[in-house]
Amino acid sequence: MKKWNSAFTGLAISYLSVVLVIVLLLCSVFSVYFSGHYKEELHSRNRLVLENTARTIETSVLQRVQQIYLELSLDRTSALRLFSDPSFQHNLSKVSGLQNLLKTEVAGNSDIIQAVHLYAPQQQVMLSSLYGLRYQADQGDSAAAFTDWISGMRNNSGGSLWTPAREVPEDIYSSVPGGKHNTLITYAHSYPFQSSGAESDLIVAIDVKQSAVSAIIQNMMPSQYEGTFIVDPNGLMVIPDTSSDQVSSYSASISVPLKSAEEAGSFDSKLGGTSYVISYQTLPAAGWKIVSAVPASFFYAPSNGMQQLIAGLCLLAILLGLFMSGILAKANYTPIKRLVGRIRDLSGHAPEPAANEYRLIDTAFTRLSEQVSSLEESLQASAPVLKHNAVLSLLHMSSSREEKAEAFQCLGISRAYNHYCCLLVNTERAWSLMSSAHIQNIMSTIIGALEAVRLPECRIIAEELPDKRIAVIVCAGSASDSLLDQLSQLITREGRQPFQAEVQLAWGCWVQEAAGLHNSYSEAQLLMKYAYFLPEQSVLKGSSLLERESSLDEIPQALLVKFKDKLQSRQLDELAAIVGQLVTAMREGLYPADYCHFILGNTVFVYSDYLKSVRYKTGDLYQQYIGMPDILSFQSWLTGSLTDFVNETDKRNSDRAVSAIEAAKQYISEHLAGDLSLDAVSSKVYISPKYLSRLFKEELGITYTDYVTARRMEHAKALLEKSSMTVEQIAGSVGYGTAAYFIKRFKEMYGCTPGNYLRTLNEG
């Protein structure tokens, strides 16, 4: 059809109009808008390059140097803490071994570090990977190479410092002037780790090559290298060193970033009458700031060419649009023409030649809609799937407002409510007790009971989630916790009465828009994490649990160390008490759920590693821990496992009973004045206190305490007979803190006081 009212004519005119309007509009907008944004993009790109350079310096040099310090301080084989001991410094073999360790560390990181030094402030002794062992290292001409970081650490209330770059002779002990120099930055840190520089037992200093940092800047910012500097918080130039001629011209601009509290920024400045853009970025590891000065012309020149390019592209777009309009009109008309021909064939009659194709298609679709109505029954069968997808769309943050609006329509919610809330129902505690069919039956019953509730100004939607939980969406006219209480009681009752299954619920917060339902769902998920630690609570709600997520409290490390110690000594009662204290702390304390799971997992790993070390075979403890439904079950499981282990170990130790008693008797005989408590002696002979006490009773016929008392009294009696020691001295030599208690025990043993016994000997 070539009539003016045909679809082809309409398409051609519409495409031409759209192309002309869009291209002309874009041409005017781009000329005003894009040039400014292009300059801003260049600014952003410059800042991004500076940020990437700072991040590379941070990770490749600064953090790596700090990691070297940590590796040295945490290396158990290095005996680093013993270097401050004068006796260690005179043991040349140990000193040589420690120096070899420092050399190895330098060799492994030679691309960034020059040397590693250990300095003991109290003895003024230094061990260097480069210079060896030096006494009075802070004195003499060579001390100039170390003065900056030694003096800085002595007056430093913190634990570490970075020095500016300075030139250090390759051989600081050479008396010949000149020679090769190295530009170094030194990172010094106290040891122990948490001590200040003024109070440290040892200072670990790492000489960092300035060239390692300069190379990164030159590689990543080649065109800006000459105008890029690194300064410390005091304004001292780190890179380049202070001898650089260019530093003075930039000093006024560099002072601005130092005064700024921002981590990064950019500003305009005049340098020698020329406009510059000054950008800076903070290096957190050292507290330095990297500053880059770029001429402003760098940003403005490209934008002029960009404006010309935009004008040319817009003209080209008009010509191309005219050409494409004809092609698109013909291409889009082809399927319309084909569809019209198909409609003619199916309808069985030919329309008038002058009739518009769109009217013909509209008539055909009207007839088709009548046939589509017969398919509604098949759509009803897919309603559960549509409902499930709609609920997931409402709960997920990634869903758009339009998708959530469509989800509400799919769920049959035609009106808008003032408040919305999400409840999360957990049936996990019933999984181990029931089959999947029973669990599905529980969920179906709860969902049916909830959706059958009819309350004024309220609508309830419940749906099973992929993780076998139930999400309950409450739409209400007002935020009412009493309504949530009523629903919670209904859910709990439906789970208990027919199935005897315990369920737990978590309340999300009330939100005023359906688009915010994902926030309520996220809060309910957050609260549900504490179901593991509070299995007795059927409803998880309130701000106290939410406060735990932001808490920085930590479980006392002494409790975990005590668990490990008691595990090694196999004291079952103490272990059970520690596990109980740990569980109580997690249930009653303000610790985040993820942190508590980490501590529990770490405890299981400590226990598993110990069992492996003593070659005690057991199953995969971590998988058993993962299978525990709640923390009370975990406590029962771990206590039972510990009981089986200790009992089995005690049984294994029966063959070593005689040798253990002999070892204990020998230790008691050699340490009468020391700590001879049952716990102390049992740890020395590597058996449990309970087992040692039982061995004494079964093998010797007396209690452990009576045996220790008898040995002490025998030794005291021998001292009275053969020495001139006083009663107080004898009491201390046999382990009694007071003479009065010693006299009492002596009288109980021999029927007279030590003084009477001594007089009897003298009279005889």
C-alpha positions in Angstrom: 0.0 0.0 0.0 1.4 3.4 -1.0 -1.4 5.5 0.4 -0.7 8.4 2.8 -2.8 6.6 5.5 -0.8 3.4 5.3 1.5 2.1 8.1 4.6 2.6 6.0 4.0 6.3 5.6 3.4 6.7 9.3 6.6 4.8 10.2 8.8 6.8 7.8 7.5 10.2 9.1 7.8 9.2 12.7 11.4 7.9 12.4 12.5 11.1 10.5 10.9 13.3 13.2 12.4 11.4 16.0 15.9 11.4 14.5 15.8 15.2 13.8 14.5 16.1 17.3 16.9 13.8 19.1 20.0 14.7 17.2 19.4 18.5 17.4 18.6 18.1 21.1 21.7 16.1 21.8 23.9 18.5 19.8 22.8 21.5 22.0 22.9 19.5 25.2 26.3 18.0 24.5 27.9 21.3 23.6 26.9 22.7 27.0 27.0 19.7 29.2 29.5 17.2 27.9 32.5 19.5 27.7 32.2 20.4 31.4 31.7 16.8 32.4 34.6 15.7 30.2 36.9 18.0 32.1 35.5 16.6 35.3 36.1 13.1 34.0 39.7 14.1 33.4 39.9 15.3 37.0 38.4 12.1 38.2 40.8 10.1 36.1 43.7 12.0 37.5 42.5 11.4 41.0 41.9 7.7 40.2 45.5 7.4 38.9 46.7 9.0 42.1 44.5 6.7 44.2 45.7 3.6 42.4 49.3 4.8 42.8 48.7 5.3 46.6 47.1 1.9 46.9 50.0 0.3 45.0 52.5 2.0 47.3 50.4 1.0 50.3 50.1 -2.7 49.4 53.4 -3.3 47.6 55.7 -1.4 50.0 54.2 -0.1 53.2 52.0 -3.0 54.2 54.6 -5.5 52.9 57.2 -3.9 55.2 54.8 -4.1 58.2 54.2 -7.7 57.2 57.9 -8.3 57.4 57.9 -7.0 60.9 55.0 -9.2 61.9 56.7 -12.3 60.4 59.9 -11.6 62.4 58.0 -10.8 65.7 55.7 -13.9 65.4 58.4 -16.3 64.2 58.8 -18.8 67.1 62.2 -20.0 65.9 63.8 -16.6 65.8 64.0 -16.0 69.6 63.6 -12.3 68.8 62.4 -11.5 72.3 65.6 -13.0 73.8 67.9 -10.5 72.0 67.4 -7.9 74.7 68.8 -10.4 77.3 72.5 -9.7 77.8 73.3 -13.4 78.1 71.8 -14.0 74.6 74.0 -11.2 73.1 77.2 -13.0 74.3 76.1 -16.3 72.8 77.7 -15.8 69.4 76.1 -18.9 67.9 72.6 -17.7 68.7 73.4 -14.2 67.6 74.8 -15.5 64.3 71.7 -17.6 63.8 69.5 -14.6 64.4 71.5 -12.5 62.0 71.2 -15.2 59.3 67.4 -15.0 59.8 67.5 -11.2 59.2 69.7 -11.7 56.1 67.3 -14.3 54.8 64.4 -11.9 55.3 66.3 -9.1 53.5 67.3 -11.5 50.6 63.6 -12.5 50.2 62.5 -8.9 50.0 65.6 -7.3 48.4 63.4 -5.4 45.9 62.1 -3.1 48.6 64.3 -3.3 51.7 68.0 -2.7 52.3 68.5 -4.0 55.8 66.9 -5.1 59.0 68.2 -4.0 62.4 67.4 -5.1 66.0 68.3 -2.5 68.7 68.1 -3.2 72.5 67.7 0.3 74.1 68.6 -0.9 77.6 72.0 -2.4 76.5 72.5 -0.1 73.5 73.3 -3.1 71.4 72.4 -3.5 67.7 72.2 -6.6 65.5 72.0 -5.7 61.8 71.6 -7.9 58.8 74.1 -5.6 57.0 76.6 -4.6 59.8 76.4 -7.5 62.3 76.5 -7.1 66.1 77.4 -3.6 67.3 77.8 -2.4 70.9 77.2 1.3 71.8 75.5 1.5 68.4 74.0 5.0 69.1 77.5 6.5 69.6 80.3 7.4 67.2 80.3 8.7 63.7 78.3 5.7 62.4 75.4 6.5 64.7 74.2 9.2 62.3 72.7 6.4 60.1 70.4 5.3 63.0 69.9 8.5 65.0 66.6 9.5 63.4 64.7 6.3 64.2 66.4 5.5 67.5 65.8 9.0 68.9 62.3 9.0 67.4 61.4 5.7 69.1 62.8 6.8 72.5 60.4 9.8 72.5 57.5 8.0 70.8 54.4 7.3 72.8 53.2 5.1 70.0 54.5 1.7 68.8 56.0 2.6 65.5 57.2 5.4 63.2 58.3 6.0 59.6 61.3 8.3 58.9 61.7 10.6 55.9 64.1 9.6 53.2 67.8 10.3 53.8 71.0 9.4 52.2 73.0 6.7 54.0 76.6 5.6 53.0 76.9 2.1 51.7 79.5 1.5 54.4 78.7 3.7 57.4 81.9 2.5 59.2 84.3 3.6 56.4 86.5 6.7 57.2 87.1 7.4 53.5 84.9 10.4 52.4 82.6 10.1 49.4 81.6 6.6 48.3 78.3 5.3 47.2 75.1 6.4 49.0 71.7 4.8 49.3 68.5 6.8 49.9 66.5 5.0 52.6 63.3 5.3 54.5 63.2 3.5 57.9 60.2 1.8 59.5 60.8 1.2 63.2 58.4 -0.7 65.5 58.6 -1.6 69.2 58.7 -5.2 70.5 56.6 -6.4 72.3 53.9 -5.4 69.7 51.7 -3.4 72.0 54.4 -1.5 73.9 55.3 2.1 73.1 58.6 3.1 71.6 59.8 4.6 74.9 58.9 1.4 76.9 59.9 -1.2 74.3 62.4 -4.0 75.2 63.5 -4.1 71.6 63.2 -2.0 68.4 62.9 -3.6 65.0 64.0 -1.2 62.2 63.6 -2.0 58.5 65.4 0.2 55.9 63.2 0.6 52.9 64.6 1.7 49.5 63.3 5.0 48.4 63.8 3.8 44.8 61.0 1.1 45.4 58.5 3.9 46.0 59.8 6.2 43.4 59.7 3.4 40.8 56.0 2.9 41.5 55.2 6.6 41.1 57.3 6.8 37.9 55.7 3.7 36.4 52.1 4.7 37.2 52.3 8.4 36.8 55.1 9.0 34.3 53.9 12.4 33.0 53.3 13.7 36.6 56.4 12.2 38.2 58.3 15.4 38.5 55.4 17.1 40.3 54.5 14.3 42.7 55.7 14.2 46.3 55.1 12.3 49.5 55.1 14.1 52.9 54.7 13.0 56.4 52.2 14.5 58.9 54.9 16.9 60.2 55.5 18.4 56.7 58.8 16.6 56.2 59.4 15.5 52.6 59.6 11.7 52.3 59.9 11.5 48.5 61.9 13.1 47.1 64.4 13.9 49.9 64.7 17.5 51.1 67.6 18.2 48.9 65.4 18.3 45.8 65.4 21.7 44.1 61.7 21.4 43.1 60.3 21.0 46.7 60.5 24.7 47.6 58.2 25.8 44.7 55.5 23.4 45.8 55.8 23.9 49.6 52.9 26.4 49.9 50.5 24.0 48.0 51.7 20.9 49.9 50.8 22.6 53.2 47.1 22.6 52.3 46.7 18.8 52.3 48.6 18.5 55.5 46.0 20.8 57.3 43.1 19.0 55.7 41.3 16.2 57.7 40.1 14.6 54.5 41.7 11.4 53.3 41.8 12.6 49.7 40.9 15.7 47.8 41.7 18.1 45.0 42.0 21.9 44.7 43.3 24.7 42.3 46.5 26.6 43.1 48.8 29.1 41.5 52.4 28.1 41.2 54.8 30.7 39.7 51.9 32.4 38.0 50.6 29.2 36.4 47.4 27.5 37.3 47.8 24.0 38.7 45.4 21.3 40.0 46.7 19.8 43.2 45.5 16.4 44.1 46.3 14.4 47.3 45.7 10.9 48.7 46.4 9.5 52.2 48.6 6.4 52.7 47.0 5.0 55.9 49.8 2.6 56.8 52.3 5.4 57.4 50.1 8.4 57.7 51.8 10.1 54.7 50.1 12.0 51.9 51.0 11.7 48.3 50.6 15.0 46.5 50.5 15.5 42.7 50.6 18.9 40.9 49.2 18.9 37.3 49.0 22.1 35.1 45.4 23.1 34.6 45.9 23.2 30.8 46.1 19.5 30.9 42.3 19.4 31.6 41.1 22.2 29.4 42.9 21.6 26.1 41.2 18.3 25.3 37.8 19.7 25.9 38.0 22.2 23.0 38.7 19.4 20.6 35.9 17.5 22.2 33.4 20.2 21.4 34.4 20.2 17.7 34.2 16.5 17.7 30.6 16.6 19.1 29.5 19.1 16.4 30.9 16.8 13.7 29.4 13.7 15.2 25.9 15.4 15.5 26.1 16.4 11.8 27.1 12.9 10.8 24.3 11.5 13.1 21.7 13.5 11.2 22.8 12.2 7.8 23.1 8.7 9.1 19.7 9.1 10.8 18.0 10.0 7.6 19.5 7.0 5.9 18.6 4.7 8.8 15.1 6.0 9.0 14.3 4.8 5.6 15.9 1.4 6.3 14.1 1.0 9.7 10.8 2.1 8.3 11.0 -0.5 5.6 12.4 -3.2 8.0 9.6 -2.6 10.6 6.9 -2.5 7.9 8.0 -5.9 6.6 6.7 -7.9 9.6 3.5 -5.8 9.7 2.9 -6.6 6.1 3.6 -10.2 6.7 1.3 -10.2 9.7 -1.5 -8.6 7.7 -1.1 -11.2 5.0 -1.3 -14.0 7.7 -4.4 -12.4 9.1 -6.0 -12.3 5.7 -5.3 -16.0 5.2 -6.7 -17.0 8.6 -9.7 -14.7 8.4 -10.8 -16.0 5.0 -11.7 -12.6 3.6 -9.8 -9.8 2.0 -9.9 -6.3 3.6 -10.3 -3.1 1.6 -7.1 -2.0 0.0 -7.3 1.5 1.5 -7.8 0.1 5.1 -5.1 0.9 7.6 -3.0 -2.1 8.6 -3.2 -1.2 12.4 -7.0 -1.4 12.3 -6.8 -4.8 10.8 -4.4 -6.0 13.4 -6.5 -4.5 16.2 -9.6 -6.4 15.0 -7.6 -9.7 14.8 -6.4 -9.2 18.4 -9.9 -8.6 19.6 -10.9 -11.9 18.3 -7.8 -13.5 19.8 -8.5 -12.2 23.3 -11.8 -14.0 23.2 -9.9 -17.3 22.7 -7.3 -16.5 25.3 -9.9 -16.3 28.1 -10.3 -20.1 27.8 -6.7 -20.5 28.9 -7.3 -18.9 32.4 -7.7 -22.3 34.0 -4.1 -23.3 33.0 -2.8 -20.1 34.5 -4.4 -21.0 37.8 -2.3 -24.1 38.0 0.9 -22.0 37.9 -0.4 -19.7 40.7 1.8 -21.2 43.4 5.0 -20.6 41.3 3.9 -17.0 40.6 3.2 -16.4 44.3 6.6 -17.8 45.3 8.4 -15.6 42.8 6.4 -12.6 43.8 7.2 -13.0 47.5 10.9 -13.4 46.7 10.8 -10.3 44.6 9.4 -8.3 47.5 12.0 -9.6 49.9 15.1 -9.1 47.7 16.8 -5.7 47.7 17.8 -6.0 44.0 14.2 -5.9 42.9 13.1 -2.5 41.5 10.0 -0.6 42.6 8.2 -1.6 39.3 8.9 -5.3 40.0 7.7 -5.0 43.6 4.5 -3.3 42.3 3.9 -6.2 39.9 4.5 -8.6 42.7 1.8 -7.0 44.8 -0.6 -7.2 41.9 0.3 -10.9 41.4 -0.5 -11.5 45.1 -3.9 -9.9 44.8 -3.1 -6.9 47.0 -4.9 -4.1 45.3 -4.8 -1.4 48.0 -1.9 0.3 49.7 -1.3 -0.2 53.4 0.4 2.2 55.8 2.8 -0.3 57.3 4.5 -3.6 56.3 6.5 -6.1 58.3 8.2 -9.4 57.7 8.3 -12.4 60.0 10.7 -15.3 59.5 9.7 -18.8 60.8 12.4 -21.4 61.3 11.6 -25.1 61.4 15.2 -26.3 61.4 14.9 -27.8 64.9 12.4 -30.3 63.5 14.5 -31.4 60.6 16.5 -34.0 62.5 13.3 -35.5 64.1 11.0 -35.7 61.1 11.0 -36.8 57.5 10.9 -34.2 54.7 7.2 -35.0 54.1 6.3 -34.2 57.7 8.3 -31.0 57.6 6.5 -30.0 54.4 3.2 -30.8 56.1 4.1 -28.5 59.0 4.9 -25.7 56.6 1.8 -26.1 54.6 -0.3 -26.2 57.8 1.3 -23.0 59.2 1.0 -21.2 55.8 -2.6 -22.2 55.5 -3.5 -21.1 59.0 -1.8 -17.7 58.6 -3.4 -16.9 55.3 -6.8 -17.9 56.7 -6.6 -15.2 59.4 -9.0 -12.4 58.7 -8.3 -9.2 60.6 -9.6 -5.6 59.9 -7.1 -3.4 58.0 -4.7 -6.4 57.7 -3.5 -8.8 55.0 -1.2 -11.7 55.7 0.9 -13.5 53.0 3.0 -16.6 53.9 5.4 -18.5 51.6 8.1 -21.1 52.0 11.6 -20.0 51.2 14.3 -22.0 49.5 16.1 -22.5 52.8 13.1 -24.3 54.3 12.0 -21.3 56.3 8.7 -19.5 56.0 8.4 -15.8 55.2 5.3 -14.0 56.6 4.5 -10.6 55.1 2.1 -8.6 57.2 0.3 -5.6 55.6 -1.5 -3.5 58.2 -3.1 -0.1 58.6 -0.9 0.6 61.6 2.3 -0.8 63.2 1.1 -3.1 66.0 3.3 -5.4 68.0 0.2 -7.0 69.5 -0.7 -8.2 66.0 2.7 -9.8 65.7 2.3 -11.4 69.1 -1.1 -12.9 68.0 0.5 -14.2 64.8 3.4 -15.7 66.7 1.1 -17.5 69.1 -0.8 -18.9 66.1 2.4 -20.1 64.4 3.8 -21.7 67.6 0.4 -23.4 68.3 0.1 -24.8 64.8 3.6 -26.3 65.0 3.2 -27.9 68.4 -0.3 -29.3 68.5 -0.5 -31.7 65.5 3.2 -32.3 65.0 5.0 -31.7 68.4 7.5 -29.5 66.5 9.2 -26.5 68.0 9.5 -23.5 65.7 11.2 -20.2 66.2 10.2 -16.8 64.8 12.1 -13.6 64.2 10.4 -10.2 63.8 11.6 -7.7 61.3 11.0 -4.0 61.7 7.9 -2.2 60.5 8.3 -0.2 57.3 6.0 2.3 55.7 6.5 1.3 52.1 6.3 -2.0 50.4 9.5 -1.1 48.6 11.3 -1.3 52.0 10.2 -4.8 52.9 13.7 -6.1 52.2 14.9 -4.1 55.2 12.4 -5.8 57.5 13.3 -9.2 56.0 17.0 -8.4 56.5 16.4 -7.6 60.2 14.5 -10.8 60.7 17.3 -12.7 59.1 19.7 -10.9 61.4 17.7 -11.9 64.5 17.3 -15.4 63.3 21.0 -15.9 63.6 20.6 -15.9 67.3 18.1 -18.8 67.3 21.2 -21.1 67.5 22.2 -19.5 70.8 18.7 -19.0 72.3 16.8 -22.2 71.4 14.4 -21.7 74.3 13.1 -18.4 72.9 10.2 -19.0 70.5 10.2 -15.4 69.4 13.3 -13.4 68.6 12.7 -9.7 68.8 13.9 -6.5 70.4 16.9 -4.1 70.1 19.1 -6.1 72.5 19.9 -8.7 69.9 20.5 -6.1 67.2 22.9 -4.3 69.5 25.0 -7.5 69.7 25.7 -7.3 66.0 27.5 -4.0 66.4 29.3 -5.0 69.7 33.1 -5.1 69.7 33.3 -7.1 72.9 35.4 -10.3 72.9 35.2 -13.4 75.0 38.2 -13.4 77.4 41.1 -15.1 75.9 42.0 -16.5 79.3 39.0 -18.8 79.0 40.1 -20.2 75.7 43.7 -20.6 76.9 42.5 -22.3 80.0 40.5 -24.8 77.9 43.6 -25.7 76.0 45.6 -26.1 79.2 43.0 -28.2 80.9 42.7 -30.3 77.7 46.4 -31.1 77.8 46.2 -32.0 81.5 42.9 -33.9 80.8 41.0 -32.5 83.7 37.5 -33.5 82.8 35.6 -31.5 85.5 37.5 -28.3 84.6 36.9 -28.9 80.9 33.2 -29.3 81.4 33.1 -26.2 83.5 35.0 -24.2 80.9 32.6 -25.4 78.1 29.7 -24.4 80.3 31.2 -20.9 81.0 31.8 -20.5 77.2 28.2 -21.4 76.4 26.8 -19.2 79.1 28.9 -16.3 77.9 27.6 -16.6 74.4 24.0 -17.0 75.5 24.1 -14.1 78.0 26.9 -11.8 76.7 26.7 -9.1 74.1 28.7 -11.0 71.4 27.8 -11.0 67.7 26.5 -14.4 66.4 29.1 -14.7 63.7 31.9 -14.0 66.3 30.4 -16.7 68.6 30.3 -19.2 65.7 33.9 -18.4 65.0 34.9 -19.0 68.7 33.0 -22.3 68.7 34.6 -23.4 65.5 38.0 -22.4 66.8 37.4 -24.4 70.0 36.5 -27.4 68.0 39.6 -27.0 65.9 41.8 -26.8 69.0 40.2 -29.9 70.4 40.5 -31.7 67.0 44.2 -30.7 66.7 45.0 -32.0 70.2 43.3 -35.3 69.5 45.4 -35.7 66.3 48.6 -34.8 68.3 47.9 -37.7 70.8 46.8 -40.0 67.9 43.3 -40.4 69.3 41.1 -41.4 66.4 37.7 -39.9 66.1 35.3 -38.8 63.4 35.2 -35.4 61.6 34.6 -33.2 64.7 33.9 -30.1 62.6 31.1 -31.8 60.6 29.6 -33.1 63.9 29.7 -29.5 65.2 28.0 -28.2 62.0 25.2 -30.7 62.6 24.3 -29.4 66.0 20.9 -27.7 65.9 21.7 -25.3 68.8 24.3 -24.4 71.3 22.9 -26.5 74.1 23.2 -29.6 71.9 26.7 -28.4 71.1 27.5 -28.2 74.8 26.1 -31.7 75.4 28.0 -33.1 72.4 31.3 -31.5 73.2 31.1 -32.5 76.9 30.2 -36.1 76.0 33.1 -36.2 73.5 35.5 -34.9 76.1 34.3 -37.4 78.7 34.8 -40.3 76.3 38.3 -39.0 75.4 39.4 -38.6 79.0 38.0 -41.9 80.1 39.6 -43.7 77.2 42.9 -42.0 77.8 42.8 -42.9 81.5 42.1 -46.4 80.5 45.1 -46.4 78.2 47.3 -45.0 81.0 46.7 -48.0 83.3 49.8 -49.7 81.8 51.8 -46.7 82.8 50.5 -46.5 86.4 53.6 -47.8 88.2 56.0 -45.7 86.3 53.8 -42.7 86.8 53.7 -43.2 90.6 57.5 -43.6 90.7 57.9 -40.5 88.7 55.5 -38.6 91.0 57.3 -40.0 94.1 60.7 -38.9 92.7 59.3 -35.4 91.9 57.8 -35.1 95.4 61.1 -36.1 97.0 63.1 -33.5 94.9 60.6 -30.6 95.4 59.4 -30.9 99.1 59.7 -27.1 99.4 57.8 -26.4 96.2 54.2 -26.6 95.0 53.1 -30.2 95.5 49.4 -29.7 94.8 47.7 -32.6 93.0 47.3 -30.4 89.8 51.0 -29.3 89.8 52.4 -32.8 90.2 50.0 -34.5 87.8 51.0 -32.0 85.1 54.7 -33.0 85.6 54.0 -36.7 85.1 51.5 -36.1 82.3 48.4 -37.7 83.7 45.2 -36.2 85.1 44.9 -35.2 88.8 42.0 -37.5 89.3 43.9 -40.4 87.9 47.1 -39.7 89.9 45.0 -39.5 93.1 43.4 -42.8 92.3 46.8 -44.5 91.6 48.1 -43.5 95.0 45.1 -44.9 96.8 45.1 -48.1 94.8 48.8 -48.8 94.6 50.1 -47.4 97.9 47.0 -47.7 100.1 47.1 -44.1 101.2 45.8 -40.8 99.8 48.0 -38.5 97.9 47.9 -35.8 100.6 48.9 -38.2 103.3 51.8 -39.4 101.3 53.1 -35.9 100.7 52.6 -35.0 104.4 54.5 -38.2 105.5 57.5 -37.4 103.2 57.6 -33.8 104.4 57.5 -34.8 108.0 60.2 -37.5 107.5 62.5 -34.9 106.0 61.7 -32.4 108.7 62.5 -35.0 111.4 65.8 -35.7 109.7 66.7 -32.0 109.6 65.9 -31.7 113.3 68.2 -34.6 114.1 71.1 -33.6 111.8 71.1 -29.8 111.4 71.1 -26.6 113.4 68.2 -25.0 111.5 65.4 -23.2 113.3 61.9 -24.5 113.3 60.9 -21.6 110.9 63.7 -22.5 108.5 62.8 -26.2 108.6 59.1 -25.4 107.9 60.0 -23.4 104.8 62.4 -26.1 103.5 59.6 -28.7 103.6 57.0 -26.5 101.9 55.0 -25.0 104.8 54.3 -21.2 104.7 54.0 -20.7 108.4 55.7 -22.3 111.4 52.5 -22.7 113.3 50.9 -24.9 110.7 54.1 -27.0 110.4 54.2 -27.5 114.2 50.5 -28.6 114.1 51.1 -31.2 111.3 54.3 -32.4 113.1 52.4 -33.0 116.3 49.7 -34.9 114.5 52.3 -37.1 112.9 54.6 -37.8 115.9 52.6 -36.8 119.0 54.9 -34.0 120.1 56.0 -30.6 118.8 59.3 -30.1 117.0 60.7 -28.3 120.0 59.8 -31.2 122.4 61.3 -33.7 120.0 64.5 -31.7 119.8 64.8 -31.5 123.6 64.2 -35.2 123.9 67.1 -35.8 121.4 69.4 -33.5 123.4 68.6 -35.1 126.7 69.2 -38.5 125.3 
